[in-house]
Amino acid sequence: MMSPFSFPCSECSKVKTYELDTDKVLEWKAGALIQNVFPDIQDLEIMISGICSDCFDKLFEDGELGDDELGDDEATA
């Protein structure tokens, strides 16, 4: 069964809504790789992290995270 699923971007508040097969959503939530479950969706990042691909690119446009952008555990690892 297909149902609408909405994913708001936590950075810009843009909302992406997809008609998704509920069985496939359950498969993904159970641990299947999202890119294997939904190979045709362009913006998987918003489903994974809650950040749209445009904002993700802006946040990480330099390609590296500085220590000040890492959590305490990551910065000391």
PDB file with SEQRES, HELIX, SHEET and CRYST1 records, atoms N, CA, C and O in Angstrom:
SEQRES   1 A   77  MET MET SER PRO PHE SER PHE PRO CYS SER GLU CYS SER          
SEQRES   2 A   77  LYS VAL LYS THR TYR GLU LEU ASP THR ASP LYS VAL LEU          
SEQRES   3 A   77  GLU TRP LYS ALA GLY ALA LEU ILE GLN ASN VAL PHE PRO          
SEQRES   4 A   77  ASP ILE GLN ASP LEU GLU ILE MET ILE SER GLY ILE CYS          
SEQRES   5 A   77  SER ASP CYS PHE ASP LYS LEU PHE GLU ASP GLY GLU LEU          
SEQRES   6 A   77  GLY ASP ASP GLU LEU GLY ASP ASP GLU ALA THR ALA              
HELIX    1 AA1 THR A   22  LYS A   29  1                                   8    
HELIX    2 AA2 ILE A   34  VAL A   37  1                                   4    
HELIX    3 AA3 GLU A   45  SER A   49  1                                   5    
HELIX    4 AA4 SER A   53  LEU A   59  1                                   7    
HELIX    5 AA5 ASP A   67  GLU A   69  5                                   3    
HELIX    6 AA6 ASP A   72  THR A   76  1                                   5    
SHEET    1 AA1 2 MET A   2  PRO A   8  0                                        
SHEET    2 AA1 2 VAL A  15  ASP A  21 -1                                        
CRYST1    1.000    1.000    1.000  90.00  90.00  90.00 P 1           1          
ATOM      1  N   MET A   1       0.842  -1.170   0.000  1.00  0.00           N  
ATOM      2  CA  MET A   1       0.000   0.000   0.000  1.00  0.00           C  
ATOM      3  C   MET A   1       0.896   1.244   0.000  1.00  0.00           C  
ATOM      4  O   MET A   1       1.868   1.319   0.751  1.00  0.00           O  
ATOM      5  N   MET A   2       0.569   2.178  -0.816  1.00  0.00           N  
ATOM      6  CA  MET A   2       1.306   3.435  -0.904  1.00  0.00           C  
ATOM      7  C   MET A   2       0.671   4.459   0.040  1.00  0.00           C  
ATOM      8  O   MET A   2      -0.551   4.569   0.136  1.00  0.00           O  
ATOM      9  N   SER A   3       1.532   5.201   0.728  1.00  0.00           N  
ATOM     10  CA  SER A   3       1.086   6.245   1.651  1.00  0.00           C  
ATOM     11  C   SER A   3       2.037   7.424   1.545  1.00  0.00           C  
ATOM     12  O   SER A   3       3.210   7.249   1.213  1.00  0.00           O  
ATOM     13  N   PRO A   4       1.539   8.636   1.825  1.00  0.00           N  
ATOM     14  CA  PRO A   4       2.425   9.798   1.808  1.00  0.00           C  
ATOM     15  C   PRO A   4       3.264   9.854   3.089  1.00  0.00           C  
ATOM     16  O   PRO A   4       2.750   9.653   4.189  1.00  0.00           O  
ATOM     17  N   PHE A   5       4.541  10.124   2.932  1.00  0.00           N  
ATOM     18  CA  PHE A   5       5.462  10.314   4.047  1.00  0.00           C  
ATOM     19  C   PHE A   5       6.145  11.655   3.835  1.00  0.00           C  
ATOM     20  O   PHE A   5       6.696  11.912   2.764  1.00  0.00           O  
ATOM     21  N   SER A   6       6.111  12.513   4.852  1.00  0.00           N  
ATOM     22  CA  SER A   6       6.704  13.843   4.756  1.00  0.00           C  
ATOM     23  C   SER A   6       7.945  13.927   5.627  1.00  0.00           C  
ATOM     24  O   SER A   6       7.986  13.399   6.738  1.00  0.00           O  
ATOM     25  N   PHE A   7       8.960  14.605   5.093  1.00  0.00           N  
ATOM     26  CA  PHE A   7      10.242  14.759   5.769  1.00  0.00           C  
ATOM     27  C   PHE A   7      10.622  16.236   5.739  1.00  0.00           C  
ATOM     28  O   PHE A   7      11.001  16.753   4.689  1.00  0.00           O  
ATOM     29  N   PRO A   8      10.525  16.931   6.897  1.00  0.00           N  
ATOM     30  CA  PRO A   8      10.906  18.347   6.945  1.00  0.00           C  
ATOM     31  C   PRO A   8      12.407  18.503   7.130  1.00  0.00           C  
ATOM     32  O   PRO A   8      13.029  17.737   7.867  1.00  0.00           O  
ATOM     33  N   CYS A   9      12.983  19.480   6.471  1.00  0.00           N  
ATOM     34  CA  CYS A   9      14.398  19.795   6.650  1.00  0.00           C  
ATOM     35  C   CYS A   9      14.546  20.608   7.930  1.00  0.00           C  
ATOM     36  O   CYS A   9      13.850  21.605   8.123  1.00  0.00           O  
ATOM     37  N   SER A  10      15.452  20.184   8.798  1.00  0.00           N  
ATOM     38  CA  SER A  10      15.654  20.886  10.066  1.00  0.00           C  
ATOM     39  C   SER A  10      16.404  22.206   9.889  1.00  0.00           C  
ATOM     40  O   SER A  10      16.445  23.018  10.813  1.00  0.00           O  
ATOM     41  N   GLU A  11      16.988  22.426   8.730  1.00  0.00           N  
ATOM     42  CA  GLU A  11      17.736  23.661   8.468  1.00  0.00           C  
ATOM     43  C   GLU A  11      16.868  24.739   7.820  1.00  0.00           C  
ATOM     44  O   GLU A  11      16.827  25.872   8.299  1.00  0.00           O  
ATOM     45  N   CYS A  12      16.172  24.389   6.728  1.00  0.00           N  
ATOM     46  CA  CYS A  12      15.429  25.394   5.963  1.00  0.00           C  
ATOM     47  C   CYS A  12      13.901  25.242   6.071  1.00  0.00           C  
ATOM     48  O   CYS A  12      13.156  26.078   5.561  1.00  0.00           O  
ATOM     49  N   SER A  13      13.448  24.190   6.725  1.00  0.00           N  
ATOM     50  CA  SER A  13      12.023  23.897   6.932  1.00  0.00           C  
ATOM     51  C   SER A  13      11.294  23.465   5.660  1.00  0.00           C  
ATOM     52  O   SER A  13      10.075  23.294   5.684  1.00  0.00           O  
ATOM     53  N   LYS A  14      12.008  23.287   4.558  1.00  0.00           N  
ATOM     54  CA  LYS A  14      11.390  22.770   3.345  1.00  0.00           C  
ATOM     55  C   LYS A  14      10.930  21.336   3.635  1.00  0.00           C  
ATOM     56  O   LYS A  14      11.623  20.588   4.324  1.00  0.00           O  
ATOM     57  N   VAL A  15       9.769  20.959   3.113  1.00  0.00           N  
ATOM     58  CA  VAL A  15       9.233  19.623   3.361  1.00  0.00           C  
ATOM     59  C   VAL A  15       9.201  18.843   2.057  1.00  0.00           C  
ATOM     60  O   VAL A  15       8.677  19.319   1.050  1.00  0.00           O  
ATOM     61  N   LYS A  16       9.761  17.647   2.084  1.00  0.00           N  
ATOM     62  CA  LYS A  16       9.671  16.732   0.932  1.00  0.00           C  
ATOM     63  C   LYS A  16       8.654  15.664   1.300  1.00  0.00           C  
ATOM     64  O   LYS A  16       8.737  15.064   2.372  1.00  0.00           O  
ATOM     65  N   THR A  17       7.697  15.428   0.417  1.00  0.00           N  
ATOM     66  CA  THR A  17       6.700  14.391   0.630  1.00  0.00           C  
ATOM     67  C   THR A  17       6.812  13.384  -0.496  1.00  0.00           C  
ATOM     68  O   THR A  17       6.838  13.744  -1.673  1.00  0.00           O  
ATOM     69  N   TYR A  18       6.879  12.117  -0.117  1.00  0.00           N  
ATOM     70  CA  TYR A  18       6.985  11.030  -1.081  1.00  0.00           C  
ATOM     71  C   TYR A  18       5.847  10.046  -0.861  1.00  0.00           C  
ATOM     72  O   TYR A  18       5.446   9.800   0.276  1.00  0.00           O  
ATOM     73  N   GLU A  19       5.328   9.487  -1.939  1.00  0.00           N  
ATOM     74  CA  GLU A  19       4.383   8.374  -1.859  1.00  0.00           C  
ATOM     75  C   GLU A  19       5.236   7.113  -1.804  1.00  0.00           C  
ATOM     76  O   GLU A  19       5.874   6.741  -2.788  1.00  0.00           O  
ATOM     77  N   LEU A  20       5.240   6.469  -0.659  1.00  0.00           N  
ATOM     78  CA  LEU A  20       6.104   5.314  -0.448  1.00  0.00           C  
ATOM     79  C   LEU A  20       5.295   4.073  -0.107  1.00  0.00           C  
ATOM     80  O   LEU A  20       4.241   4.150   0.525  1.00  0.00           O  
ATOM     81  N   ASP A  21       5.801   2.951  -0.532  1.00  0.00           N  
ATOM     82  CA  ASP A  21       5.220   1.663  -0.179  1.00  0.00           C  
ATOM     83  C   ASP A  21       5.482   1.430   1.308  1.00  0.00           C  
ATOM     84  O   ASP A  21       6.635   1.411   1.741  1.00  0.00           O  
ATOM     85  N   THR A  22       4.428   1.255   2.081  1.00  0.00           N  
ATOM     86  CA  THR A  22       4.592   1.111   3.533  1.00  0.00           C  
ATOM     87  C   THR A  22       5.416  -0.120   3.900  1.00  0.00           C  
ATOM     88  O   THR A  22       6.138  -0.096   4.897  1.00  0.00           O  
ATOM     89  N   ASP A  23       5.326  -1.184   3.123  1.00  0.00           N  
ATOM     90  CA  ASP A  23       6.145  -2.369   3.395  1.00  0.00           C  
ATOM     91  C   ASP A  23       7.633  -2.057   3.218  1.00  0.00           C  
ATOM     92  O   ASP A  23       8.473  -2.556   3.967  1.00  0.00           O  
ATOM     93  N   LYS A  24       7.951  -1.223   2.216  1.00  0.00           N  
ATOM     94  CA  LYS A  24       9.348  -0.841   2.000  1.00  0.00           C  
ATOM     95  C   LYS A  24       9.849   0.076   3.108  1.00  0.00           C  
ATOM     96  O   LYS A  24      11.013  -0.004   3.501  1.00  0.00           O  
ATOM     97  N   VAL A  25       8.978   0.948   3.615  1.00  0.00           N  
ATOM     98  CA  VAL A  25       9.360   1.809   4.735  1.00  0.00           C  
ATOM     99  C   VAL A  25       9.684   0.938   5.950  1.00  0.00           C  
ATOM    100  O   VAL A  25      10.676   1.174   6.639  1.00  0.00           O  
ATOM    101  N   LEU A  26       8.852  -0.061   6.209  1.00  0.00           N  
ATOM    102  CA  LEU A  26       9.103  -0.974   7.329  1.00  0.00           C  
ATOM    103  C   LEU A  26      10.406  -1.753   7.121  1.00  0.00           C  
ATOM    104  O   LEU A  26      11.147  -1.997   8.073  1.00  0.00           O  
ATOM    105  N   GLU A  27      10.676  -2.136   5.884  1.00  0.00           N  
ATOM    106  CA  GLU A  27      11.931  -2.833   5.557  1.00  0.00           C  
ATOM    107  C   GLU A  27      13.132  -1.948   5.876  1.00  0.00           C  
ATOM    108  O   GLU A  27      14.110  -2.405   6.470  1.00  0.00           O  
ATOM    109  N   TRP A  28      13.051  -0.671   5.475  1.00  0.00           N  
ATOM    110  CA  TRP A  28      14.122   0.294   5.763  1.00  0.00           C  
ATOM    111  C   TRP A  28      14.284   0.490   7.270  1.00  0.00           C  
ATOM    112  O   TRP A  28      15.401   0.454   7.787  1.00  0.00           O  
ATOM    113  N   LYS A  29      13.178   0.695   7.966  1.00  0.00           N  
ATOM    114  CA  LYS A  29      13.228   0.921   9.414  1.00  0.00           C  
ATOM    115  C   LYS A  29      13.759  -0.309  10.155  1.00  0.00           C  
ATOM    116  O   LYS A  29      14.291  -0.185  11.258  1.00  0.00           O  
ATOM    117  N   ALA A  30      13.618  -1.490   9.556  1.00  0.00           N  
ATOM    118  CA  ALA A  30      14.116  -2.722  10.175  1.00  0.00           C  
ATOM    119  C   ALA A  30      15.608  -2.922   9.934  1.00  0.00           C  
ATOM    120  O   ALA A  30      16.204  -3.857  10.468  1.00  0.00           O  
ATOM    121  N   GLY A  31      16.215  -2.043   9.129  1.00  0.00           N  
ATOM    122  CA  GLY A  31      17.659  -2.107   8.960  1.00  0.00           C  
ATOM    123  C   GLY A  31      18.182  -2.265   7.546  1.00  0.00           C  
ATOM    124  O   GLY A  31      19.396  -2.278   7.341  1.00  0.00           O  
ATOM    125  N   ALA A  32      17.300  -2.386   6.566  1.00  0.00           N  
ATOM    126  CA  ALA A  32      17.764  -2.480   5.180  1.00  0.00           C  
ATOM    127  C   ALA A  32      18.370  -1.147   4.749  1.00  0.00           C  
ATOM    128  O   ALA A  32      17.958  -0.089   5.223  1.00  0.00           O  
ATOM    129  N   LEU A  33      19.341  -1.204   3.858  1.00  0.00           N  
ATOM    130  CA  LEU A  33      19.975   0.019   3.361  1.00  0.00           C  
ATOM    131  C   LEU A  33      18.974   0.834   2.544  1.00  0.00           C  
ATOM    132  O   LEU A  33      18.333   0.320   1.628  1.00  0.00           O  
ATOM    133  N   ILE A  34      18.856   2.102   2.893  1.00  0.00           N  
ATOM    134  CA  ILE A  34      17.859   2.963   2.260  1.00  0.00           C  
ATOM    135  C   ILE A  34      18.064   3.061   0.745  1.00  0.00           C  
ATOM    136  O   ILE A  34      17.093   3.104  -0.010  1.00  0.00           O  
ATOM    137  N   GLN A  35      19.325   3.097   0.302  1.00  0.00           N  
ATOM    138  CA  GLN A  35      19.581   3.218  -1.133  1.00  0.00           C  
ATOM    139  C   GLN A  35      19.170   1.965  -1.890  1.00  0.00           C  
ATOM    140  O   GLN A  35      18.923   2.028  -3.094  1.00  0.00           O  
ATOM    141  N   ASN A  36      19.092   0.829  -1.207  1.00  0.00           N  
ATOM    142  CA  ASN A  36      18.616  -0.399  -1.838  1.00  0.00           C  
ATOM    143  C   ASN A  36      17.092  -0.476  -1.843  1.00  0.00           C  
ATOM    144  O   ASN A  36      16.492  -1.004  -2.779  1.00  0.00           O  
ATOM    145  N   VAL A  37      16.476   0.053  -0.797  1.00  0.00           N  
ATOM    146  CA  VAL A  37      15.021   0.015  -0.678  1.00  0.00           C  
ATOM    147  C   VAL A  37      14.364   1.058  -1.586  1.00  0.00           C  
ATOM    148  O   VAL A  37      13.328   0.795  -2.197  1.00  0.00           O  
ATOM    149  N   PHE A  38      14.973   2.237  -1.668  1.00  0.00           N  
ATOM    150  CA  PHE A  38      14.415   3.332  -2.467  1.00  0.00           C  
ATOM    151  C   PHE A  38      15.445   3.840  -3.482  1.00  0.00           C  
ATOM    152  O   PHE A  38      15.907   4.975  -3.360  1.00  0.00           O  
ATOM    153  N   PRO A  39      15.809   3.042  -4.464  1.00  0.00           N  
ATOM    154  CA  PRO A  39      16.867   3.432  -5.401  1.00  0.00           C  
ATOM    155  C   PRO A  39      16.495   4.607  -6.314  1.00  0.00           C  
ATOM    156  O   PRO A  39      17.382   5.246  -6.881  1.00  0.00           O  
ATOM    157  N   ASP A  40      15.217   4.893  -6.462  1.00  0.00           N  
ATOM    158  CA  ASP A  40      14.790   5.946  -7.386  1.00  0.00           C  
ATOM    159  C   ASP A  40      14.619   7.314  -6.727  1.00  0.00           C  
ATOM    160  O   ASP A  40      14.369   8.296  -7.425  1.00  0.00           O  
ATOM    161  N   ILE A  41      14.745   7.403  -5.415  1.00  0.00           N  
ATOM    162  CA  ILE A  41      14.572   8.680  -4.737  1.00  0.00           C  
ATOM    163  C   ILE A  41      15.894   9.440  -4.779  1.00  0.00           C  
ATOM    164  O   ILE A  41      16.938   8.916  -4.391  1.00  0.00           O  
ATOM    165  N   GLN A  42      15.835  10.679  -5.254  1.00  0.00           N  
ATOM    166  CA  GLN A  42      17.032  11.499  -5.419  1.00  0.00           C  
ATOM    167  C   GLN A  42      17.573  12.034  -4.094  1.00  0.00           C  
ATOM    168  O   GLN A  42      18.785  12.047  -3.880  1.00  0.00           O  
ATOM    169  N   ASP A  43      16.692  12.471  -3.213  1.00  0.00           N  
ATOM    170  CA  ASP A  43      17.121  13.135  -1.983  1.00  0.00           C  
ATOM    171  C   ASP A  43      16.913  12.223  -0.765  1.00  0.00           C  
ATOM    172  O   ASP A  43      16.029  12.468   0.056  1.00  0.00           O  
ATOM    173  N   LEU A  44      17.720  11.190  -0.662  1.00  0.00           N  
ATOM    174  CA  LEU A  44      17.629  10.281   0.482  1.00  0.00           C  
ATOM    175  C   LEU A  44      18.140  10.932   1.756  1.00  0.00           C  
ATOM    176  O   LEU A  44      17.764  10.520   2.854  1.00  0.00           O  
ATOM    177  N   GLU A  45      18.984  11.933   1.629  1.00  0.00           N  
ATOM    178  CA  GLU A  45      19.589  12.565   2.804  1.00  0.00           C  
ATOM    179  C   GLU A  45      18.535  13.103   3.764  1.00  0.00           C  
ATOM    180  O   GLU A  45      18.691  12.977   4.978  1.00  0.00           O  
ATOM    181  N   ILE A  46      17.476  13.692   3.248  1.00  0.00           N  
ATOM    182  CA  ILE A  46      16.441  14.245   4.120  1.00  0.00           C  
ATOM    183  C   ILE A  46      15.753  13.134   4.909  1.00  0.00           C  
ATOM    184  O   ILE A  46      15.309  13.360   6.035  1.00  0.00           O  
ATOM    185  N   MET A  47      15.661  11.952   4.336  1.00  0.00           N  
ATOM    186  CA  MET A  47      15.054  10.825   5.030  1.00  0.00           C  
ATOM    187  C   MET A  47      15.998  10.271   6.100  1.00  0.00           C  
ATOM    188  O   MET A  47      15.547   9.788   7.138  1.00  0.00           O  
ATOM    189  N   ILE A  48      17.290  10.342   5.847  1.00  0.00           N  
ATOM    190  CA  ILE A  48      18.286   9.790   6.760  1.00  0.00           C  
ATOM    191  C   ILE A  48      18.569  10.743   7.919  1.00  0.00           C  
ATOM    192  O   ILE A  48      18.495  10.353   9.084  1.00  0.00           O  
ATOM    193  N   SER A  49      18.891  11.981   7.596  1.00  0.00           N  
ATOM    194  CA  SER A  49      19.379  12.912   8.623  1.00  0.00           C  
ATOM    195  C   SER A  49      18.421  14.044   8.968  1.00  0.00           C  
ATOM    196  O   SER A  49      18.630  14.756   9.950  1.00  0.00           O  
ATOM    197  N   GLY A  50      17.370  14.215   8.167  1.00  0.00           N  
ATOM    198  CA  GLY A  50      16.465  15.334   8.404  1.00  0.00           C  
ATOM    199  C   GLY A  50      16.967  16.643   7.825  1.00  0.00           C  
ATOM    200  O   GLY A  50      16.464  17.714   8.163  1.00  0.00           O  
ATOM    201  N   ILE A  51      17.973  16.551   6.939  1.00  0.00           N  
ATOM    202  CA  ILE A  51      18.520  17.737   6.276  1.00  0.00           C  
ATOM    203  C   ILE A  51      18.426  17.501   4.766  1.00  0.00           C  
ATOM    204  O   ILE A  51      18.892  16.476   4.268  1.00  0.00           O  
ATOM    205  N   CYS A  52      17.826  18.443   4.039  1.00  0.00           N  
ATOM    206  CA  CYS A  52      17.701  18.279   2.586  1.00  0.00           C  
ATOM    207  C   CYS A  52      19.081  18.340   1.936  1.00  0.00           C  
ATOM    208  O   CYS A  52      20.035  18.845   2.528  1.00  0.00           O  
ATOM    209  N   SER A  53      19.175  17.830   0.738  1.00  0.00           N  
ATOM    210  CA  SER A  53      20.475  17.759   0.075  1.00  0.00           C  
ATOM    211  C   SER A  53      21.074  19.143  -0.180  1.00  0.00           C  
ATOM    212  O   SER A  53      22.295  19.297  -0.145  1.00  0.00           O  
ATOM    213  N   ASP A  54      20.233  20.156  -0.437  1.00  0.00           N  
ATOM    214  CA  ASP A  54      20.749  21.515  -0.644  1.00  0.00           C  
ATOM    215  C   ASP A  54      21.416  22.040   0.630  1.00  0.00           C  
ATOM    216  O   ASP A  54      22.518  22.585   0.575  1.00  0.00           O  
ATOM    217  N   CYS A  55      20.757  21.877   1.764  1.00  0.00           N  
ATOM    218  CA  CYS A  55      21.324  22.347   3.035  1.00  0.00           C  
ATOM    219  C   CYS A  55      22.531  21.505   3.432  1.00  0.00           C  
ATOM    220  O   CYS A  55      23.504  22.035   3.968  1.00  0.00           O  
ATOM    221  N   PHE A  56      22.478  20.208   3.177  1.00  0.00           N  
ATOM    222  CA  PHE A  56      23.604  19.334   3.481  1.00  0.00           C  
ATOM    223  C   PHE A  56      24.841  19.794   2.724  1.00  0.00           C  
ATOM    224  O   PHE A  56      25.930  19.883   3.291  1.00  0.00           O  
ATOM    225  N   ASP A  57      24.663  20.087   1.429  1.00  0.00           N  
ATOM    226  CA  ASP A  57      25.786  20.563   0.619  1.00  0.00           C  
ATOM    227  C   ASP A  57      26.352  21.880   1.154  1.00  0.00           C  
ATOM    228  O   ASP A  57      27.567  22.073   1.167  1.00  0.00           O  
ATOM    229  N   LYS A  58      25.473  22.786   1.597  1.00  0.00           N  
ATOM    230  CA  LYS A  58      25.925  24.059   2.142  1.00  0.00           C  
ATOM    231  C   LYS A  58      26.677  23.863   3.458  1.00  0.00           C  
ATOM    232  O   LYS A  58      27.696  24.512   3.698  1.00  0.00           O  
ATOM    233  N   LEU A  59      26.177  22.974   4.300  1.00  0.00           N  
ATOM    234  CA  LEU A  59      26.816  22.724   5.594  1.00  0.00           C  
ATOM    235  C   LEU A  59      28.206  22.119   5.452  1.00  0.00           C  
ATOM    236  O   LEU A  59      29.097  22.404   6.252  1.00  0.00           O  
ATOM    237  N   PHE A  60      28.389  21.288   4.438  1.00  0.00           N  
ATOM    238  CA  PHE A  60      29.638  20.559   4.284  1.00  0.00           C  
ATOM    239  C   PHE A  60      30.349  20.870   2.973  1.00  0.00           C  
ATOM    240  O   PHE A  60      31.040  20.017   2.415  1.00  0.00           O  
ATOM    241  N   GLU A  61      30.174  22.115   2.477  1.00  0.00           N  
ATOM    242  CA  GLU A  61      30.730  22.465   1.180  1.00  0.00           C  
ATOM    243  C   GLU A  61      32.249  22.445   1.144  1.00  0.00           C  
ATOM    244  O   GLU A  61      32.826  22.283   0.068  1.00  0.00           O  
ATOM    245  N   ASP A  62      32.918  22.604   2.281  1.00  0.00           N  
ATOM    246  CA  ASP A  62      34.378  22.548   2.273  1.00  0.00           C  
ATOM    247  C   ASP A  62      34.895  21.118   2.285  1.00  0.00           C  
ATOM    248  O   ASP A  62      36.090  20.894   2.093  1.00  0.00           O  
ATOM    249  N   GLY A  63      34.011  20.143   2.506  1.00  0.00           N  
ATOM    250  CA  GLY A  63      34.394  18.740   2.424  1.00  0.00           C  
ATOM    251  C   GLY A  63      34.931  18.138   3.704  1.00  0.00           C  
ATOM    252  O   GLY A  63      35.117  16.923   3.778  1.00  0.00           O  
ATOM    253  N   GLU A  64      35.185  18.955   4.715  1.00  0.00           N  
ATOM    254  CA  GLU A  64      35.710  18.438   5.980  1.00  0.00           C  
ATOM    255  C   GLU A  64      35.025  19.114   7.145  1.00  0.00           C  
ATOM    256  O   GLU A  64      34.593  20.263   7.053  1.00  0.00           O  
ATOM    257  N   LEU A  65      34.932  18.389   8.236  1.00  0.00           N  
ATOM    258  CA  LEU A  65      34.436  18.961   9.476  1.00  0.00           C  
ATOM    259  C   LEU A  65      35.634  19.406  10.308  1.00  0.00           C  
ATOM    260  O   LEU A  65      36.615  18.672  10.429  1.00  0.00           O  
ATOM    261  N   GLY A  66      35.558  20.579  10.869  1.00  0.00           N  
ATOM    262  CA  GLY A  66      36.589  21.016  11.805  1.00  0.00           C  
ATOM    263  C   GLY A  66      36.281  20.460  13.180  1.00  0.00           C  
ATOM    264  O   GLY A  66      35.159  20.018  13.428  1.00  0.00           O  
ATOM    265  N   ASP A  67      37.250  20.473  14.075  1.00  0.00           N  
ATOM    266  CA  ASP A  67      37.043  19.964  15.426  1.00  0.00           C  
ATOM    267  C   ASP A  67      35.891  20.674  16.132  1.00  0.00           C  
ATOM    268  O   ASP A  67      35.184  20.065  16.935  1.00  0.00           O  
ATOM    269  N   ASP A  68      35.700  21.965  15.833  1.00  0.00           N  
ATOM    270  CA  ASP A  68      34.630  22.706  16.481  1.00  0.00           C  
ATOM    271  C   ASP A  68      33.251  22.256  16.006  1.00  0.00           C  
ATOM    272  O   ASP A  68      32.252  22.580  16.648  1.00  0.00           O  
ATOM    273  N   GLU A  69      33.170  21.519  14.902  1.00  0.00           N  
ATOM    274  CA  GLU A  69      31.896  21.044  14.377  1.00  0.00           C  
ATOM    275  C   GLU A  69      31.610  19.607  14.782  1.00  0.00           C  
ATOM    276  O   GLU A  69      30.538  19.085  14.475  1.00  0.00           O  
ATOM    277  N   LEU A  70      32.534  18.967  15.455  1.00  0.00           N  
ATOM    278  CA  LEU A  70      32.355  17.592  15.886  1.00  0.00           C  
ATOM    279  C   LEU A  70      31.822  17.551  17.306  1.00  0.00           C  
ATOM    280  O   LEU A  70      32.011  18.487  18.083  1.00  0.00           O  
ATOM    281  N   GLY A  71      31.153  16.456  17.636  1.00  0.00           N  
ATOM    282  CA  GLY A  71      30.726  16.252  19.012  1.00  0.00           C  
ATOM    283  C   GLY A  71      31.928  15.933  19.878  1.00  0.00           C  
ATOM    284  O   GLY A  71      32.997  15.619  19.354  1.00  0.00           O  
ATOM    285  N   ASP A  72      31.780  16.005  21.182  1.00  0.00           N  
ATOM    286  CA  ASP A  72      32.880  15.739  22.098  1.00  0.00           C  
ATOM    287  C   ASP A  72      33.524  14.386  21.869  1.00  0.00           C  
ATOM    288  O   ASP A  72      34.750  14.276  21.885  1.00  0.00           O  
ATOM    289  N   ASP A  73      32.715  13.345  21.654  1.00  0.00           N  
ATOM    290  CA  ASP A  73      33.256  12.001  21.438  1.00  0.00           C  
ATOM    291  C   ASP A  73      34.090  11.931  20.170  1.00  0.00           C  
ATOM    292  O   ASP A  73      35.138  11.286  20.143  1.00  0.00           O  
ATOM    293  N   GLU A  74      33.627  12.593  19.125  1.00  0.00           N  
ATOM    294  CA  GLU A  74      34.323  12.529  17.842  1.00  0.00           C  
ATOM    295  C   GLU A  74      35.626  13.335  17.865  1.00  0.00           C  
ATOM    296  O   GLU A  74      36.622  12.925  17.270  1.00  0.00           O  
ATOM    297  N   ALA A  75      35.615  14.464  18.541  1.00  0.00           N  
ATOM    298  CA  ALA A  75      36.778  15.345  18.555  1.00  0.00           C  
ATOM    299  C   ALA A  75      37.943  14.715  19.305  1.00  0.00           C  
ATOM    300  O   ALA A  75      39.102  15.002  19.007  1.00  0.00           O  
ATOM    301  N   THR A  76      37.642  13.862  20.273  1.00  0.00           N  
ATOM    302  CA  THR A  76      38.712  13.262  21.076  1.00  0.00           C  
ATOM    303  C   THR A  76      39.109  11.884  20.594  1.00  0.00           C  
ATOM    304  O   THR A  76      40.054  11.296  21.119  1.00  0.00           O  
ATOM    305  N   ALA A  77      38.406  11.355  19.602  1.00  0.00           N  
ATOM    306  CA  ALA A  77      38.692   9.996  19.109  1.00  0.00           C  
ATOM    307  C   ALA A  77      39.991   9.955  18.324  1.00  0.00           C  
ATOM    308  O   ALA A  77      40.385   8.895  17.837  1.00  0.00           O  
TER     309      ALA A  77                                                      
END                                                                             
